[in-house]
């Protein structure tokens, strides 16, 4: 479980650019950093309730960080920095059977020209390289990734697939930052290149897993796995 420190309720005014939103806090307009490179179109609707966290650095241009948005009766976390911390907790707590036997967890591991989110090691186990994806878009119960084209995401998947030649286990882990998904699909219409890279990497032996989260005003926790369709 990951906690939001000193959560503040506010209201969405509008998205200014990729990483900036205007919000209202008790009638006062403030700038909030959006820690997510996705479009988040439906979550940036004016009037939606939001959860903000005060900036931890006084010199920062924005006074708050946007953490979650209340959409269709539930909270959706938009902080794409959280899934890596959740993935680390999952590995240490052996939430997935794939994690059994791994006792060491390292974050942000460089291999060749790429940096991957996590490396797991364990006695008698092949090293496992994990790439974590943050998912916020859900339509009719189906989570979809990405919600905006991601050249970097496709490149990481290809690099992950290539590590099989070095005798490593590989995992693409999708963390859905909301509770209303029953399955996950690659977003073919938005990013056909990523969809192709995902399918190719699965054929190359990359493990695919997706989990959804319960999101509250003060915390985010893993609920359990959902199916991935290709």
VEXKE-443113 format. One line per field, with one value per residue (C-alpha): x, y, z; residue number from 1. Coordinates in nm, 3 decimals. Example, Ala and Ser with C-alpha at 12.3 -4.5 7.8 and 13.67 -1.06 7.14 Angstrom:
REM residues 2
X = c(1.230; 1.367)
Y = c(-0.450; -0.106)
Z = c(0.780; 0.714)
num = c(1; 2)
REM end
This chain:
REM residues 230
X = c(0.000; 0.124; 0.005; -0.071; 0.084; -0.129; -0.404; -0.600; -0.939; -0.985; -1.169; -1.039; -1.056; -0.869; -0.557; -0.314; -0.054; 0.092; 0.211; 0.014; -0.343; -0.534; -0.733; -0.952; -0.890; -1.155; -1.225; -0.857; -0.697; -0.368; -0.132; -0.080; 0.185; 0.044; 0.289; 0.176; 0.266; -0.063; -0.354; -0.586; -0.861; -1.166; -0.995; -0.925; -1.294; -1.368; -1.555; -1.423; -1.306; -0.931; -0.682; -0.368; -0.045; 0.153; 0.489; 0.778; 1.017; 0.937; 1.127; 0.907; 0.696; 0.379; 0.251; 0.075; 0.096; -0.221; -0.259; -0.613; -0.932; -1.288; -1.438; -1.775; -1.802; -1.451; -1.102; -0.848; -0.482; -0.292; 0.051; 0.263; 0.550; 0.353; 0.339; 0.713; 0.682; 0.376; 0.565; 0.851; 0.606; 0.447; 0.785; 0.885; 0.546; 0.540; 0.199; 0.243; 0.357; 0.622; 0.795; 0.844; 1.208; 1.331; 1.485; 1.661; 1.490; 1.670; 1.504; 1.611; 1.861; 2.064; 2.130; 2.301; 2.134; 1.816; 1.713; 1.450; 1.224; 1.324; 1.556; 1.487; 1.748; 1.721; 1.928; 1.888; 1.668; 1.730; 1.746; 1.412; 1.390; 1.060; 0.915; 0.621; 0.342; 0.096; -0.263; -0.543; -0.776; -1.073; -1.365; -1.661; -1.454; -1.157; -0.831; -0.636; -0.269; -0.137; -0.375; -0.122; 0.144; 0.463; 0.772; 0.970; 0.727; 0.759; 1.137; 1.149; 0.940; 1.171; 1.473; 1.302; 1.235; 1.600; 1.717; 1.591; 1.909; 2.102; 1.913; 1.692; 1.329; 1.133; 0.806; 0.586; 0.372; 0.069; -0.062; -0.414; -0.458; -0.833; -1.070; -1.321; -1.122; -1.191; -0.936; -0.664; -0.602; -0.330; -0.473; -0.439; -0.621; -0.405; -0.068; -0.043; 0.337; 0.320; 0.055; 0.281; 0.579; 0.370; 0.251; 0.600; 0.753; 0.494; 0.587; 0.951; 0.873; 0.814; 0.568; 0.263; 0.071; -0.182; -0.322; -0.581; -0.581; -0.817; -0.765; -0.874; -0.819; -0.520; -0.379; -0.344; -0.330; -0.323; -0.657; -0.557; -0.483; -0.690; -0.669; -0.471; -0.606; -0.396)
Y = c(0.000; 0.347; 0.646; 1.004; 1.242; 1.538; 1.494; 1.806; 1.807; 2.034; 2.071; 2.047; 2.370; 2.263; 2.102; 2.369; 2.148; 1.800; 1.835; 2.127; 2.168; 2.453; 2.349; 2.521; 2.475; 2.635; 2.884; 2.969; 2.892; 2.699; 2.525; 2.150; 1.931; 1.630; 1.341; 1.154; 1.189; 1.039; 1.233; 1.160; 1.326; 1.207; 1.273; 1.640; 1.736; 2.068; 2.027; 1.683; 1.640; 1.588; 1.489; 1.701; 1.668; 1.979; 2.017; 1.901; 2.161; 2.530; 2.639; 2.432; 2.630; 2.437; 2.430; 2.094; 1.753; 1.601; 1.253; 1.130; 1.232; 1.133; 0.992; 0.814; 0.752; 0.622; 0.757; 0.713; 0.766; 0.967; 0.956; 0.743; 0.740; 0.514; 0.189; 0.124; 0.143; -0.083; -0.329; -0.340; -0.417; -0.688; -0.852; -0.841; -0.979; -1.241; -1.121; -1.301; -1.666; -1.542; -1.367; -1.683; -1.750; -1.396; -1.235; -0.931; -0.635; -0.351; -0.049; 0.146; -0.103; -0.012; -0.283; -0.174; 0.136; 0.086; 0.139; -0.099; -0.047; -0.345; -0.646; -0.948; -1.201; -1.518; -1.826; -2.079; -1.841; -1.671; -1.293; -1.132; -0.792; -0.612; -0.322; -0.152; 0.032; 0.272; 0.239; 0.493; 0.447; 0.211; 0.177; -0.049; -0.244; -0.289; -0.119; 0.006; 0.101; 0.337; 0.635; 0.828; 0.708; 0.598; 0.539; 0.481; 0.214; 0.012; 0.046; -0.086; -0.388; -0.476; -0.441; -0.655; -0.927; -0.923; -1.004; -1.358; -1.423; -1.351; -1.614; -1.378; -1.396; -1.091; -0.943; -0.660; -0.562; -0.337; -0.166; -0.031; 0.265; 0.218; -0.058; -0.090; -0.301; -0.670; -0.710; -0.523; -0.478; -0.299; 0.021; -0.066; 0.242; 0.485; 0.314; 0.028; 0.025; -0.043; -0.310; -0.485; -0.463; -0.610; -0.902; -0.965; -0.961; -1.209; -1.443; -1.399; -1.530; -1.211; -1.273; -1.045; -0.963; -0.696; -0.600; -0.345; -0.118; 0.017; 0.393; 0.602; 0.960; 0.859; 0.542; 0.308; -0.070; -0.374; -0.555; -0.847; -0.969; -0.914; -1.095; -0.958; -0.997; -0.967)
Z = c(0.000; -0.090; 0.111; 0.006; 0.256; 0.366; 0.101; 0.008; -0.167; -0.465; -0.794; -1.148; -1.349; -1.662; -1.798; -1.917; -2.083; -2.062; -1.703; -1.562; -1.438; -1.281; -0.974; -0.719; -0.346; -0.125; -0.404; -0.458; -0.796; -0.782; -1.021; -0.987; -1.145; -1.334; -1.278; -1.588; -1.958; -2.081; -2.226; -1.932; -2.138; -1.946; -1.611; -1.685; -1.709; -1.534; -1.207; -1.110; -0.751; -0.711; -0.444; -0.424; -0.229; -0.126; -0.300; -0.083; -0.230; -0.167; -0.479; -0.711; -0.960; -0.880; -0.522; -0.552; -0.719; -0.863; -0.715; -0.792; -0.972; -0.881; -1.201; -1.236; -0.864; -0.796; -0.743; -1.023; -0.938; -1.201; -1.037; -1.271; -1.018; -0.782; -0.985; -0.949; -0.571; -0.584; -0.805; -0.555; -0.275; -0.488; -0.549; -0.181; -0.073; -0.354; -0.469; -0.803; -0.833; -1.078; -0.788; -0.580; -0.493; -0.556; -0.248; -0.393; -0.558; -0.734; -0.893; -1.203; -1.347; -1.657; -1.913; -2.231; -2.370; -2.167; -1.808; -1.675; -1.377; -1.167; -1.144; -0.924; -0.815; -0.611; -0.535; -0.814; -1.014; -1.345; -1.301; -1.384; -1.550; -1.496; -1.693; -1.521; -1.703; -1.541; -1.669; -1.612; -1.912; -1.873; -2.117; -2.033; -1.782; -2.016; -1.924; -2.224; -2.261; -2.373; -2.379; -2.591; -2.839; -2.661; -2.872; -2.554; -2.438; -2.759; -2.748; -2.392; -2.486; -2.773; -2.547; -2.283; -2.540; -2.650; -2.296; -2.345; -2.542; -2.221; -2.023; -1.826; -1.727; -1.839; -1.722; -1.849; -1.550; -1.606; -1.292; -1.340; -1.106; -1.059; -0.948; -1.234; -1.482; -1.543; -1.824; -2.013; -2.385; -2.581; -2.729; -3.098; -3.224; -3.025; -3.068; -3.321; -3.286; -2.912; -2.971; -3.221; -2.985; -2.703; -2.913; -3.049; -2.701; -2.575; -2.861; -2.758; -2.409; -2.211; -1.927; -1.921; -1.604; -1.506; -1.167; -1.063; -0.759; -0.499; -0.485; -0.188; -0.086; 0.127; -0.026; -0.322; -0.282; -0.508; -0.542; -0.762; -1.115; -1.429; -1.761; -2.054; -2.406; -2.718)
num = c(1; 2; 3; 4; 5; 6; 7; 8; 9; 10; 11; 12; 13; 14; 15; 16; 17; 18; 19; 20; 21; 22; 23; 24; 25; 26; 27; 28; 29; 30; 31; 32; 33; 34; 35; 36; 37; 38; 39; 40; 41; 42; 43; 44; 45; 46; 47; 48; 49; 50; 51; 52; 53; 54; 55; 56; 57; 58; 59; 60; 61; 62; 63; 64; 65; 66; 67; 68; 69; 70; 71; 72; 73; 74; 75; 76; 77; 78; 79; 80; 81; 82; 83; 84; 85; 86; 87; 88; 89; 90; 91; 92; 93; 94; 95; 96; 97; 98; 99; 100; 101; 102; 103; 104; 105; 106; 107; 108; 109; 110; 111; 112; 113; 114; 115; 116; 117; 118; 119; 120; 121; 122; 123; 124; 125; 126; 127; 128; 129; 130; 131; 132; 133; 134; 135; 136; 137; 138; 139; 140; 141; 142; 143; 144; 145; 146; 147; 148; 149; 150; 151; 152; 153; 154; 155; 156; 157; 158; 159; 160; 161; 162; 163; 164; 165; 166; 167; 168; 169; 170; 171; 172; 173; 174; 175; 176; 177; 178; 179; 180; 181; 182; 183; 184; 185; 186; 187; 188; 189; 190; 191; 192; 193; 194; 195; 196; 197; 198; 199; 200; 201; 202; 203; 204; 205; 206; 207; 208; 209; 210; 211; 212; 213; 214; 215; 216; 217; 218; 219; 220; 221; 222; 223; 224; 225; 226; 227; 228; 229; 230)
REM end
